[in-house]
Protein backbone atom coordinates (compact mmCIF):
# COMPACT_ATOMS: atom_id res chain seq x y z
CA UNK A 1 0.00 0.00 0.00
CA UNK A 2 2.78 2.50 0.80
CA UNK A 3 4.34 1.96 -2.62
CA UNK A 4 1.01 2.46 -4.39
CA UNK A 5 0.22 5.60 -2.41
CA UNK A 6 3.58 7.04 -3.36
CA UNK A 7 3.26 6.01 -7.00
CA UNK A 8 -0.28 7.23 -7.64
CA UNK A 9 -0.80 9.88 -4.97
CA UNK A 10 0.55 12.69 -7.14
CA UNK A 11 -1.57 11.64 -10.10
CA UNK A 12 -4.72 11.68 -7.95
CA UNK A 13 -3.72 15.10 -6.60
CA UNK A 14 -3.25 16.51 -10.11
CA UNK A 15 -6.56 15.00 -11.28
CA UNK A 16 -8.30 16.53 -8.25
CA UNK A 17 -6.73 19.89 -9.07
CA UNK A 18 -7.81 19.76 -12.72
CA UNK A 19 -11.41 18.72 -12.01
CA UNK A 20 -12.08 21.07 -9.07
CA UNK A 21 -12.98 24.08 -11.26
CA UNK A 22 -15.73 21.98 -12.87
CA UNK A 23 -17.17 21.08 -9.48
CA UNK A 24 -16.08 17.44 -9.69
CA UNK A 25 -14.61 16.06 -6.47
CA UNK A 26 -11.98 13.30 -6.65
CA UNK A 27 -12.05 10.92 -3.70
CA UNK A 28 -9.23 8.97 -2.11
CA UNK A 29 -7.37 6.12 -3.76
CA UNK A 30 -8.63 2.65 -2.87
CA UNK A 31 -6.09 -0.15 -2.47
CA UNK A 32 -7.83 -3.50 -2.96
CA UNK A 33 -6.51 -6.79 -1.58
CA UNK A 34 -6.86 -8.60 -4.90
CA UNK A 35 -8.94 -8.68 -8.08
CA UNK A 36 -11.91 -10.28 -6.33
CA UNK A 37 -11.95 -7.50 -3.72
CA UNK A 38 -11.72 -4.88 -6.47
CA UNK A 39 -14.51 -6.48 -8.49
CA UNK A 40 -16.77 -6.34 -5.43
CA UNK A 41 -15.93 -2.68 -4.87
CA UNK A 42 -16.79 -1.95 -8.50
CA UNK A 43 -20.07 -3.82 -8.21
CA UNK A 44 -20.96 -1.82 -5.08
CA UNK A 45 -20.06 1.53 -6.65
CA UNK A 46 -17.07 2.14 -4.36
CA UNK A 47 -14.53 2.58 -7.21
CA UNK A 48 -14.91 4.78 -10.29
CA UNK A 49 -11.57 4.43 -12.11
CA UNK A 50 -9.11 1.55 -12.56
CA UNK A 51 -5.70 1.43 -14.26
CA UNK A 52 -4.57 -2.10 -15.17
CA UNK A 53 -3.14 -4.25 -17.92
CA UNK A 54 -5.51 -6.10 -20.25
CA UNK A 55 -5.79 -9.44 -18.46
CA UNK A 56 -6.77 -8.07 -15.01
CA UNK A 57 -9.14 -5.62 -16.74
CA UNK A 58 -10.90 -8.45 -18.55
CA UNK A 59 -11.13 -10.46 -15.33
CA UNK A 60 -12.64 -7.44 -13.53
CA UNK A 61 -15.12 -6.93 -16.39
CA UNK A 62 -16.19 -10.55 -16.22
CA UNK A 63 -16.55 -10.64 -12.44
CA UNK A 64 -18.10 -7.24 -11.75
CA UNK A 65 -19.96 -6.52 -15.01
CA UNK A 66 -19.32 -2.89 -14.06
CA UNK A 67 -16.14 -1.84 -15.86
CA UNK A 68 -15.79 0.01 -19.18
CA UNK A 69 -12.30 0.54 -20.70
CA UNK A 70 -11.90 4.09 -22.01
CA UNK A 71 -8.24 5.04 -22.50
CA UNK A 72 -5.04 3.28 -23.53
CA UNK A 73 -2.09 3.65 -21.16
CA UNK A 74 1.12 4.29 -23.09
CA UNK A 75 3.84 2.93 -20.81
CA UNK A 76 7.61 2.86 -21.32
CA UNK A 77 7.09 4.30 -24.78
CA UNK A 78 4.82 1.40 -25.82
CA UNK A 79 1.16 1.70 -26.81
CA UNK A 80 1.06 -2.01 -27.49
CA UNK A 81 3.44 -4.90 -27.05
CA UNK A 82 3.96 -8.59 -27.75
CA UNK A 83 4.99 -11.52 -25.63
CA UNK A 84 8.15 -13.28 -26.74
CA UNK A 85 9.04 -16.90 -26.00
CA UNK A 86 12.74 -17.49 -25.38
CA UNK A 87 15.07 -20.36 -24.58
CA UNK A 88 18.79 -21.07 -24.20
CA UNK A 89 20.73 -20.06 -27.27
CA UNK A 90 22.05 -23.56 -27.96
CA UNK A 91 18.90 -25.39 -26.80
CA UNK A 92 16.77 -27.70 -28.96
CA UNK A 93 13.50 -25.71 -28.86
CA UNK A 94 12.58 -24.16 -32.21
CA UNK A 95 8.83 -23.58 -32.05
CA UNK A 96 5.83 -23.82 -29.70
CA UNK A 97 5.26 -27.50 -30.49
CA UNK A 98 8.69 -28.27 -29.00
CA UNK A 99 7.39 -27.12 -25.59
CA UNK A 100 5.18 -30.20 -25.28
CA UNK A 101 6.36 -32.15 -22.22
CA UNK A 102 8.68 -29.29 -21.16
CA UNK A 103 8.64 -26.58 -18.48
CA UNK A 104 7.81 -22.94 -19.23
CA UNK A 105 8.87 -20.25 -16.74
CA UNK A 106 6.23 -17.53 -16.35
CA UNK A 107 6.02 -14.58 -13.98
CA UNK A 108 2.76 -14.40 -12.00
CA UNK A 109 -0.87 -15.42 -12.47
CA UNK A 110 -2.11 -11.83 -12.85
CA UNK A 111 0.42 -10.86 -15.52
CA UNK A 112 -0.89 -10.21 -19.03
CA UNK A 113 2.35 -10.53 -21.00
CA UNK A 114 4.12 -13.06 -18.76
CA UNK A 115 1.23 -15.40 -18.03
CA UNK A 116 -2.15 -14.89 -19.72
CA UNK A 117 -0.86 -14.07 -23.20
CA UNK A 118 1.70 -16.94 -23.42
CA UNK A 119 -0.87 -19.38 -22.02
CA UNK A 120 -3.47 -18.28 -24.57
CA UNK A 121 -0.93 -18.54 -27.40
CA UNK A 122 -0.05 -22.11 -26.44
CA UNK A 123 -3.69 -23.11 -26.15
CA UNK A 124 -4.39 -21.54 -29.56
CA UNK A 125 -1.63 -23.81 -30.90
CA UNK A 126 -3.44 -26.83 -29.45
CA UNK A 127 -1.18 -27.33 -26.42
CA UNK A 128 -2.51 -28.00 -22.93
CA UNK A 129 -0.98 -25.78 -20.22
CA UNK A 130 -0.97 -26.86 -16.55
CA UNK A 131 0.97 -26.00 -13.39
CA UNK A 132 4.12 -28.09 -13.01
CA UNK A 133 2.81 -29.63 -9.77
CA UNK A 134 -0.58 -30.53 -11.24
CA UNK A 135 -1.10 -34.31 -11.07
CA UNK A 136 -2.69 -34.14 -14.53
CA UNK A 137 0.59 -32.97 -16.05
CA UNK A 138 1.86 -35.48 -18.59
CA UNK A 139 4.15 -35.69 -21.62
CA UNK A 140 1.53 -33.98 -23.82
CA UNK A 141 1.27 -30.89 -21.61
CA UNK A 142 3.33 -27.73 -21.24
CA UNK A 143 4.07 -27.38 -17.52
CA UNK A 144 4.53 -23.89 -16.09
CA UNK A 145 6.30 -22.55 -13.01
CA UNK A 146 6.18 -18.98 -11.65
CA UNK A 147 9.38 -17.00 -11.04
CA UNK A 148 7.64 -13.77 -9.81
CA UNK A 149 9.98 -11.39 -11.70
CA UNK A 150 11.09 -11.11 -15.32
CA UNK A 151 14.80 -11.21 -14.52
CA UNK A 152 14.19 -14.39 -12.51
CA UNK A 153 12.49 -15.95 -15.53
CA UNK A 154 15.53 -15.35 -17.69
CA UNK A 155 17.96 -16.62 -15.05
CA UNK A 156 15.88 -19.74 -14.38
CA UNK A 157 15.88 -20.59 -18.09
CA UNK A 158 19.57 -19.84 -18.39
CA UNK A 159 20.41 -22.17 -15.50
CA UNK A 160 18.07 -25.00 -16.48
CA UNK A 161 15.24 -24.49 -13.98
CA UNK A 162 12.96 -24.28 -17.01
CA UNK A 163 13.20 -25.02 -20.71
CA UNK A 164 11.78 -21.70 -21.93
CA UNK A 165 10.24 -18.48 -20.69
CA UNK A 166 7.86 -15.80 -21.96
CA UNK A 167 7.35 -12.12 -21.22
CA UNK A 168 6.92 -8.90 -23.19
CA UNK A 169 9.35 -7.60 -25.79
CA UNK A 170 10.24 -4.59 -23.65
CA UNK A 171 11.42 -6.83 -20.82
CA UNK A 172 13.45 -8.82 -23.36
CA UNK A 173 15.19 -5.65 -24.52
CA UNK A 174 15.80 -4.60 -20.90
CA UNK A 175 17.67 -7.81 -19.99
CA UNK A 176 21.36 -7.31 -19.23
CA UNK A 177 23.36 -8.08 -22.35
CA UNK A 178 25.38 -10.78 -20.56
CA UNK A 179 22.11 -12.69 -19.99
CA UNK A 180 20.29 -11.89 -23.25
CA UNK A 181 23.30 -12.93 -25.33
CA UNK A 182 22.94 -16.48 -23.99
CA UNK A 183 19.24 -16.69 -24.89
CA UNK A 184 17.22 -16.47 -28.12
CA UNK A 185 13.61 -15.69 -29.03
CA UNK A 186 11.81 -18.45 -30.95
CA UNK A 187 8.21 -17.15 -31.07
CA UNK A 188 6.25 -13.88 -30.78
CA UNK A 189 2.53 -13.31 -30.19
CA UNK A 190 0.39 -10.78 -32.01
CA UNK A 191 0.29 -7.35 -30.32
CA UNK A 192 -1.99 -6.25 -27.46
CA UNK A 193 -2.45 -2.80 -25.90
CA UNK A 194 0.01 -2.10 -23.07
CA UNK A 195 -2.50 -0.95 -20.46
CA UNK A 196 -6.04 0.34 -19.95
CA UNK A 197 -7.72 3.04 -17.92
CA UNK A 198 -11.32 2.06 -17.28
CA UNK A 199 -14.33 3.70 -15.63
CA UNK A 200 -17.08 2.12 -13.61
CA UNK A 201 -20.04 1.51 -15.87
CA UNK A 202 -22.82 3.92 -14.96
CA UNK A 203 -20.56 6.82 -14.01
CA UNK A 204 -22.29 10.13 -14.86
CA UNK A 205 -21.44 10.94 -18.51
CA UNK A 206 -20.41 14.53 -17.67
CA UNK A 207 -18.01 13.36 -14.95
CA UNK A 208 -16.52 10.74 -17.21
CA UNK A 209 -16.07 13.22 -20.07
CA UNK A 210 -14.35 15.76 -17.82
CA UNK A 211 -12.11 13.08 -16.28
CA UNK A 212 -11.11 11.76 -19.72
CA UNK A 213 -10.27 15.28 -20.94
CA UNK A 214 -8.16 15.93 -17.83
CA UNK A 215 -6.29 12.64 -18.12
CA UNK A 216 -5.64 13.05 -21.85
CA UNK A 217 -3.99 16.39 -21.08
CA UNK A 218 -1.62 15.11 -18.38
CA UNK A 219 1.36 15.01 -20.73
CA UNK A 220 0.81 18.62 -21.85
CA UNK A 221 2.53 20.25 -18.86
CA UNK A 222 5.35 19.53 -16.44
CA UNK A 223 3.22 18.83 -13.30
CA UNK A 224 1.19 16.29 -15.25
CA UNK A 225 4.26 14.63 -16.76
CA UNK A 226 5.90 14.45 -13.33
CA UNK A 227 2.80 12.78 -11.86
CA UNK A 228 2.77 10.23 -14.68
CA UNK A 229 6.46 9.49 -14.16
CA UNK A 230 5.80 8.64 -10.51
CA UNK A 231 2.83 6.41 -11.37
CA UNK A 232 4.89 3.39 -12.49
CA UNK A 233 5.88 5.06 -15.73
CA UNK A 234 2.82 5.85 -17.90
CA UNK A 235 3.98 8.32 -20.53
CA UNK A 236 0.49 9.44 -21.53
CA UNK A 237 -3.10 8.37 -22.06
CA UNK A 238 -4.70 7.99 -25.49
CA UNK A 239 -8.32 7.38 -26.53
CA UNK A 240 -9.37 3.76 -26.98
CA UNK A 241 -10.19 3.37 -30.67
CA UNK A 242 -12.80 1.19 -32.36
CA UNK A 243 -9.97 -1.05 -33.54
CA UNK A 244 -8.68 -1.33 -29.97
CA UNK A 245 -12.12 -2.34 -28.74
CA UNK A 246 -12.43 -4.97 -31.46
CA UNK A 247 -9.05 -6.37 -30.42
CA UNK A 248 -10.13 -6.50 -26.78
CA UNK A 249 -13.25 -8.45 -27.70
CA UNK A 250 -11.03 -10.97 -29.45
CA UNK A 251 -8.68 -11.26 -26.49
CA UNK A 252 -11.60 -11.60 -24.07
CA UNK A 253 -12.48 -14.88 -25.76
CA UNK A 254 -9.08 -16.43 -25.01
CA UNK A 255 -7.60 -14.64 -21.95
CA UNK A 256 -9.20 -16.49 -19.09
CA UNK A 257 -8.18 -16.70 -15.42
CA UNK A 258 -6.71 -20.06 -14.31
CA UNK A 259 -9.26 -22.50 -12.94
Secondary structure as a PSIPRED ss2 file (coil, helix, strand):
# PSIPRED VFORMAT (PSIPRED V4.0)

   1 X C   1.000  0.000  0.000
   2 X H   0.000  1.000  0.000
   3 X H   0.000  1.000  0.000
   4 X H   0.000  1.000  0.000
   5 X H   0.000  1.000  0.000
   6 X H   0.000  1.000  0.000
   7 X H   0.000  1.000  0.000
   8 X H   0.000  1.000  0.000
   9 X H   0.000  1.000  0.000
  10 X H   0.000  1.000  0.000
  11 X H   0.000  1.000  0.000
  12 X H   0.000  1.000  0.000
  13 X H   0.000  1.000  0.000
  14 X H   0.000  1.000  0.000
  15 X H   0.000  1.000  0.000
  16 X H   0.000  1.000  0.000
  17 X H   0.000  1.000  0.000
  18 X H   0.000  1.000  0.000
  19 X H   0.000  1.000  0.000
  20 X H   0.000  1.000  0.000
  21 X C   1.000  0.000  0.000
  22 X C   1.000  0.000  0.000
  23 X C   1.000  0.000  0.000
  24 X C   1.000  0.000  0.000
  25 X C   1.000  0.000  0.000
  26 X C   1.000  0.000  0.000
  27 X C   1.000  0.000  0.000
  28 X C   1.000  0.000  0.000
  29 X C   1.000  0.000  0.000
  30 X C   1.000  0.000  0.000
  31 X C   1.000  0.000  0.000
  32 X C   1.000  0.000  0.000
  33 X C   1.000  0.000  0.000
  34 X C   1.000  0.000  0.000
  35 X H   0.000  1.000  0.000
  36 X H   0.000  1.000  0.000
  37 X H   0.000  1.000  0.000
  38 X H   0.000  1.000  0.000
  39 X H   0.000  1.000  0.000
  40 X H   0.000  1.000  0.000
  41 X H   0.000  1.000  0.000
  42 X H   0.000  1.000  0.000
  43 X H   0.000  1.000  0.000
  44 X C   1.000  0.000  0.000
  45 X C   1.000  0.000  0.000
  46 X C   1.000  0.000  0.000
  47 X C   1.000  0.000  0.000
  48 X C   1.000  0.000  0.000
  49 X E   0.000  0.000  1.000
  50 X E   0.000  0.000  1.000
  51 X E   0.000  0.000  1.000
  52 X E   0.000  0.000  1.000
  53 X C   1.000  0.000  0.000
  54 X H   0.000  1.000  0.000
  55 X H   0.000  1.000  0.000
  56 X H   0.000  1.000  0.000
  57 X H   0.000  1.000  0.000
  58 X H   0.000  1.000  0.000
  59 X H   0.000  1.000  0.000
  60 X H   0.000  1.000  0.000
  61 X H   0.000  1.000  0.000
  62 X H   0.000  1.000  0.000
  63 X H   0.000  1.000  0.000
  64 X H   0.000  1.000  0.000
  65 X C   1.000  0.000  0.000
  66 X C   1.000  0.000  0.000
  67 X E   0.000  0.000  1.000
  68 X E   0.000  0.000  1.000
  69 X E   0.000  0.000  1.000
  70 X E   0.000  0.000  1.000
  71 X E   0.000  0.000  1.000
  72 X E   0.000  0.000  1.000
  73 X E   0.000  0.000  1.000
  74 X E   0.000  0.000  1.000
  75 X E   0.000  0.000  1.000
  76 X C   1.000  0.000  0.000
  77 X C   1.000  0.000  0.000
  78 X E   0.000  0.000  1.000
  79 X C   1.000  0.000  0.000
  80 X E   0.000  0.000  1.000
  81 X E   0.000  0.000  1.000
  82 X C   1.000  0.000  0.000
  83 X E   0.000  0.000  1.000
  84 X E   0.000  0.000  1.000
  85 X E   0.000  0.000  1.000
  86 X E   0.000  0.000  1.000
  87 X E   0.000  0.000  1.000
  88 X E   0.000  0.000  1.000
  89 X C   1.000  0.000  0.000
  90 X C   1.000  0.000  0.000
  91 X C   1.000  0.000  0.000
  92 X C   1.000  0.000  0.000
  93 X C   1.000  0.000  0.000
  94 X C   1.000  0.000  0.000
  95 X C   1.000  0.000  0.000
  96 X H   0.000  1.000  0.000
  97 X H   0.000  1.000  0.000
  98 X H   0.000  1.000  0.000
  99 X H   0.000  1.000  0.000
 100 X C   1.000  0.000  0.000
 101 X C   1.000  0.000  0.000
 102 X C   1.000  0.000  0.000
 103 X E   0.000  0.000  1.000
 104 X E   0.000  0.000  1.000
 105 X E   0.000  0.000  1.000
 106 X E   0.000  0.000  1.000
 107 X C   1.000  0.000  0.000
 108 X C   1.000  0.000  0.000
 109 X C   1.000  0.000  0.000
 110 X C   1.000  0.000  0.000
 111 X C   1.000  0.000  0.000
 112 X H   0.000  1.000  0.000
 113 X H   0.000  1.000  0.000
 114 X H   0.000  1.000  0.000
 115 X H   0.000  1.000  0.000
 116 X H   0.000  1.000  0.000
 117 X H   0.000  1.000  0.000
 118 X H   0.000  1.000  0.000
 119 X H   0.000  1.000  0.000
 120 X H   0.000  1.000  0.000
 121 X H   0.000  1.000  0.000
 122 X H   0.000  1.000  0.000
 123 X H   0.000  1.000  0.000
 124 X H   0.000  1.000  0.000
 125 X C   1.000  0.000  0.000
 126 X C   1.000  0.000  0.000
 127 X C   1.000  0.000  0.000
 128 X E   0.000  0.000  1.000
 129 X E   0.000  0.000  1.000
 130 X E   0.000  0.000  1.000
 131 X E   0.000  0.000  1.000
 132 X C   1.000  0.000  0.000
 133 X C   1.000  0.000  0.000
 134 X C   1.000  0.000  0.000
 135 X C   1.000  0.000  0.000
 136 X C   1.000  0.000  0.000
 137 X C   1.000  0.000  0.000
 138 X C   1.000  0.000  0.000
 139 X C   1.000  0.000  0.000
 140 X C   1.000  0.000  0.000
 141 X E   0.000  0.000  1.000
 142 X E   0.000  0.000  1.000
 143 X E   0.000  0.000  1.000
 144 X E   0.000  0.000  1.000
 145 X E   0.000  0.000  1.000
 146 X E   0.000  0.000  1.000
 147 X C   1.000  0.000  0.000
 148 X C   1.000  0.000  0.000
 149 X C   1.000  0.000  0.000
 150 X H   0.000  1.000  0.000
 151 X H   0.000  1.000  0.000
 152 X H   0.000  1.000  0.000
 153 X H   0.000  1.000  0.000
 154 X H   0.000  1.000  0.000
 155 X H   0.000  1.000  0.000
 156 X H   0.000  1.000  0.000
 157 X H   0.000  1.000  0.000
 158 X H   0.000  1.000  0.000
 159 X C   1.000  0.000  0.000
 160 X C   1.000  0.000  0.000
 161 X C   1.000  0.000  0.000
 162 X C   1.000  0.000  0.000
 163 X C   1.000  0.000  0.000
 164 X E   0.000  0.000  1.000
 165 X E   0.000  0.000  1.000
 166 X E   0.000  0.000  1.000
 167 X E   0.000  0.000  1.000
 168 X E   0.000  0.000  1.000
 169 X H   0.000  1.000  0.000
 170 X H   0.000  1.000  0.000
 171 X H   0.000  1.000  0.000
 172 X H   0.000  1.000  0.000
 173 X H   0.000  1.000  0.000
 174 X H   0.000  1.000  0.000
 175 X C   1.000  0.000  0.000
 176 X C   1.000  0.000  0.000
 177 X H   0.000  1.000  0.000
 178 X H   0.000  1.000  0.000
 179 X H   0.000  1.000  0.000
 180 X H   0.000  1.000  0.000
 181 X C   1.000  0.000  0.000
 182 X C   1.000  0.000  0.000
 183 X E   0.000  0.000  1.000
 184 X E   0.000  0.000  1.000
 185 X E   0.000  0.000  1.000
 186 X E   0.000  0.000  1.000
 187 X E   0.000  0.000  1.000
 188 X E   0.000  0.000  1.000
 189 X C   1.000  0.000  0.000
 190 X C   1.000  0.000  0.000
 191 X C   1.000  0.000  0.000
 192 X E   0.000  0.000  1.000
 193 X E   0.000  0.000  1.000
 194 X C   1.000  0.000  0.000
 195 X C   1.000  0.000  0.000
 196 X E   0.000  0.000  1.000
 197 X E   0.000  0.000  1.000
 198 X E   0.000  0.000  1.000
 199 X E   0.000  0.000  1.000
 200 X E   0.000  0.000  1.000
 201 X C   1.000  0.000  0.000
 202 X C   1.000  0.000  0.000
 203 X C   1.000  0.000  0.000
 204 X C   1.000  0.000  0.000
 205 X H   0.000  1.000  0.000
 206 X H   0.000  1.000  0.000
 207 X H   0.000  1.000  0.000
 208 X H   0.000  1.000  0.000
 209 X H   0.000  1.000  0.000
 210 X H   0.000  1.000  0.000
 211 X H   0.000  1.000  0.000
 212 X H   0.000  1.000  0.000
 213 X H   0.000  1.000  0.000
 214 X H   0.000  1.000  0.000
 215 X H   0.000  1.000  0.000
 216 X H   0.000  1.000  0.000
 217 X C   1.000  0.000  0.000
 218 X H   0.000  1.000  0.000
 219 X H   0.000  1.000  0.000
 220 X H   0.000  1.000  0.000
 221 X C   1.000  0.000  0.000
 222 X H   0.000  1.000  0.000
 223 X H   0.000  1.000  0.000
 224 X H   0.000  1.000  0.000
 225 X H   0.000  1.000  0.000
 226 X H   0.000  1.000  0.000
 227 X H   0.000  1.000  0.000
 228 X H   0.000  1.000  0.000
 229 X H   0.000  1.000  0.000
 230 X H   0.000  1.000  0.000
 231 X C   1.000  0.000  0.000
 232 X C   1.000  0.000  0.000
 233 X C   1.000  0.000  0.000
 234 X E   0.000  0.000  1.000
 235 X E   0.000  0.000  1.000
 236 X E   0.000  0.000  1.000
 237 X E   0.000  0.000  1.000
 238 X E   0.000  0.000  1.000
 239 X E   0.000  0.000  1.000
 240 X C   1.000  0.000  0.000
 241 X C   1.000  0.000  0.000
 242 X H   0.000  1.000  0.000
 243 X H   0.000  1.000  0.000
 244 X H   0.000  1.000  0.000
 245 X H   0.000  1.000  0.000
 246 X H   0.000  1.000  0.000
 247 X H   0.000  1.000  0.000
 248 X H   0.000  1.000  0.000
 249 X H   0.000  1.000  0.000
 250 X H   0.000  1.000  0.000
 251 X H   0.000  1.000  0.000
 252 X H   0.000  1.000  0.000
 253 X C   1.000  0.000  0.000
 254 X C   1.000  0.000  0.000
 255 X C   1.000  0.000  0.000
 256 X C   1.000  0.000  0.000
 257 X C   1.000  0.000  0.000
 258 X C   1.000  0.000  0.000
 259 X C   1.000  0.000  0.000
